[in-house]
Amino acid sequence: MSGPLATEMQPIVEDTLDQVGAIQAYDAIMDEYTALPFVPDVKADLNRYVIDKGMEGIFHYLAIEEAAIRQDPVKRTTDILQTVFGAE
């Protein structure tokens, strides 16, 4: 699921970061950083970072919801939820 989700998120993240000027600001900071002597090489991809953190957030809240569904049978309101978690 992670691969297809990341693929779907990518254009949205790229457009949003571009609209708010985050990419330009990040590039400017990285230009300054790389001009400093004796600093390690950094190959950071802002888009990838935002997508990864976004997916972490999505899966975090999915885990919370899954725990709630497992705990409370009343939350099993659809046929698919009853199939996956069992009807009680």
C-alpha positions in Angstrom: 0.0 0.0 0.0 2.9 2.4 0.7 4.2 2.5 -2.8 0.8 3.4 -4.5 -0.1 5.8 -1.7 3.3 7.6 -2.1 2.7 7.8 -5.9 -0.7 9.4 -5.4 0.6 11.8 -2.8 3.6 13.0 -4.8 2.0 15.5 -7.2 -0.1 17.0 -4.4 2.9 17.4 -2.1 5.1 18.8 -4.9 2.4 21.3 -6.0 1.7 22.4 -2.4 5.4 22.8 -1.4 6.0 24.8 -4.6 2.9 27.0 -4.0 4.0 28.0 -0.5 7.6 28.6 -1.6 9.1 25.8 0.5 11.1 24.3 -2.4 12.7 27.7 -3.2 13.4 28.3 0.5 14.9 24.9 0.9 17.0 25.2 -2.2 18.3 28.6 -1.0 19.2 27.1 2.4 20.9 24.1 0.8 23.0 26.5 -1.4 24.2 28.3 1.7 24.9 25.1 3.5 26.9 23.5 0.7 29.0 26.7 0.5 30.2 26.2 4.0 33.6 24.5 4.4 33.9 21.1 6.1 30.2 20.2 6.2 29.1 16.7 5.2 27.3 16.2 1.9 23.6 16.1 2.4 21.4 14.5 -0.2 18.0 15.4 1.3 14.8 15.4 -0.8 12.2 17.6 0.7 9.3 16.1 -1.3 10.3 12.6 -0.3 10.6 13.7 3.4 7.1 15.3 3.4 5.6 12.2 1.7 7.2 9.9 4.2 6.1 11.9 7.2 2.6 12.2 5.7 2.3 8.4 5.3 3.6 8.0 8.8 0.8 10.2 10.0 -1.8 8.4 7.9 -0.8 5.0 9.2 -0.6 6.3 12.8 -4.2 7.4 12.7 -5.3 4.2 10.9 -3.7 2.2 13.7 -5.6 4.2 16.3 -8.9 3.6 14.4 -8.2 -0.1 14.0 -7.6 -0.4 17.7 -10.9 1.4 18.4 -12.8 -0.9 16.0 -11.2 -4.0 17.6 -12.1 -2.7 21.1 -15.7 -1.6 20.4 -17.9 -3.9 18.3 -20.4 -1.0 17.8 -17.8 0.6 15.4 -18.1 -2.3 13.0 -20.9 -0.6 11.1 -20.2 -1.9 7.6 -20.2 -5.4 6.0 -16.5 -5.2 5.3 -15.6 -4.2 8.8 -17.7 -7.0 10.2 -16.0 -9.4 7.8 -12.5 -8.2 8.7 -13.0 -7.8 12.5 -15.9 -10.2 13.0 -19.4 -9.5 14.1 -20.2 -9.8 17.8 
